[in-house]
Amino acid sequence: MNLILLFQDDFVDDSGRVRLQGRRLKHVIEVHRAASGDELRVGVLGGRIGIGKITQLDRSLLEMTVQLDRMPPPPLPATVILALPRPKVLRRVLRSISAMGVKRIILLNAFRVEKSFWQSPFLNEASVREQMVLGLEQAVDTMLPKVLLRPLFKPFVEDELPGIIKGTLSFAAHPGAAAPCPRDVGRAVTLAVGPEGGFIPYEIDLLASRGFTPITVGDRILSVETAVPALLSRLF
Amino acid sequence: MNLILLFQDDFVDDSGRVRLQGRRLKHVIEVHRAASGDELRVGVLGGRIGIGKITQLDRSLLEMTVQLDRMPPPPLPATVILALPRPKVLRRVLRSISAMGVKRIILLNAFRVEKSFWQSPFLNEASVREQMVLGLEQAVDTMLPKVLLRPLFKPFVEDELPGIIKGTLSFAAHPGAAAPCPRDVGRAVTLAVGPEGGFIPYEIDLLASRGFTPITVGDRILSVETAVPALLSRLF
């Protein structure tokens, strides 16, 4: 937790006084090992970043006065469309995508996505949000990504995707694709990443017909968790 | 498992007959859903890649005849020096680094590495090897990385590191560093990645005095799991 993310409910009044308990209090005590008078990096969800000076700290409560003086880092101009990964992987990927600064994530069905993944409790709004908050706290950011769930591949690609990719370069990560992932594109990107086992030919063809270029990050087939940071880091 | 990694003990004779049971058999049945006559991608540890044609398959045994006709993908010319991460993270990072093609991994102590991490059972040779095998199976590779454990920072950096970095570009990933991670360097690299919370100034200074350039992948502080693929993908 390189930043403590604050929510409107944490503020006691309009003068920047904040009270925390629970997970964040525990973290400040056990990991930061902070004491009264110490300063912590804080940020308000959806808003600015600054410093919180601890005015009171014990096992049950942390109180601090915060001063917010700068904007979070700029977002990555990327929409990531992810064939829904298995639940444990989903959690980690949500954290890493959020940490890298992506602000729109679309979880999409694909032929090789196991149907049971759509029933996972990790897909509920609170759980998805929890992982993204962890990603923001890691990366020192305050702007939560938007997440869309799209359990139908074809209608999404045919009806919704054209609007999403407008004005962006659009790529589909696909092992064995002819084109290497381009570097430092300097433009907004829509990046589609397939499931374990990859998109099936029908899916890649449909994406290609909508303007997606199949790309790879080399000869090696990477897991979603490894591929996503590798792709984003090369594109931007 | 995009490749089934075979070991010398799996071979029944010199004609390429192989017998599998246990984890790999289970995977072929449950994930590949293969049947007798099917062909699977296989590779021999430290050697070539090819096809295994299943001649017999039931719940207790898989037998196949393998033909090995091509080399694994070229290695990434990188040595990764990793401040020992927490055990669960270590397992995932070993998989992803191996999948990306790194062939030398050095697990190093640092001030912010918790001492207990060095006692983890995940650090024993069999456990480390298991994760790297999973990485190779993911990435369709057969060449196992070498892993060195170095529980003393200063003697390692002063005595051993000069020999390791000879002829390579050497970088230390460090949030807040002035230089961005360079792209597509086209040379061998030694990459040092700090612990959660980063290297301390003394450590970064010592690395810098030995020729390491501190670099970042942007304004954001990334977890080790996200940073390593992001860095490697940008460097190569």
Chai-1 contact restraints between the chains, C-beta under 6 A:
chainA,res_idxA,chainB,res_idxB,connection_type,confidence,min_distance_angstrom,max_distance_angstrom,comment,restraint_id
A,N2,B,I221,contact,1.0,0.0,6.0,A-B,restraint_1
A,P73,B,D219,contact,1.0,0.0,6.0,A-B,restraint_2
A,P73,B,R220,contact,1.0,0.0,6.0,A-B,restraint_3
A,S96,B,T226,contact,1.0,0.0,6.0,A-B,restraint_4
A,A99,B,L222,contact,1.0,0.0,6.0,A-B,restraint_5
A,A99,B,T226,contact,1.0,0.0,6.0,A-B,restraint_6
A,Q138,B,S223,contact,1.0,0.0,6.0,A-B,restraint_7
A,A139,B,R220,contact,1.0,0.0,6.0,A-B,restraint_8
A,A139,B,I221,contact,1.0,0.0,6.0,A-B,restraint_9
A,V140,B,I221,contact,1.0,0.0,6.0,A-B,restraint_10
A,R183,B,R183,contact,1.0,0.0,6.0,A-B,restraint_11
A,D219,B,P73,contact,1.0,0.0,6.0,A-B,restraint_12
A,R220,B,P73,contact,1.0,0.0,6.0,A-B,restraint_13
A,R220,B,A139,contact,1.0,0.0,6.0,A-B,restraint_14
A,I221,B,N2,contact,1.0,0.0,6.0,A-B,restraint_15
A,I221,B,A139,contact,1.0,0.0,6.0,A-B,restraint_16
A,I221,B,V140,contact,1.0,0.0,6.0,A-B,restraint_17
A,L222,B,A99,contact,1.0,0.0,6.0,A-B,restraint_18
A,S223,B,Q138,contact,1.0,0.0,6.0,A-B,restraint_19
A,T226,B,S96,contact,1.0,0.0,6.0,A-B,restraint_20
A,T226,B,A99,contact,1.0,0.0,6.0,A-B,restraint_21
A,T226,B,P229,contact,1.0,0.0,6.0,A-B,restraint_22
A,P229,B,T226,contact,1.0,0.0,6.0,A-B,restraint_23
A,P229,B,P229,contact,1.0,0.0,6.0,A-B,restraint_24
A,P229,B,A230,contact,1.0,0.0,6.0,A-B,restraint_25
A,A230,B,P229,contact,1.0,0.0,6.0,A-B,restraint_26
A,A230,B,S233,contact,1.0,0.0,6.0,A-B,restraint_27
A,S233,B,A230,contact,1.0,0.0,6.0,A-B,restraint_28
A,S233,B,S233,contact,1.0,0.0,6.0,A-B,restraint_29
A,S233,B,R234,contact,1.0,0.0,6.0,A-B,restraint_30
A,R234,B,S233,contact,1.0,0.0,6.0,A-B,restraint_31
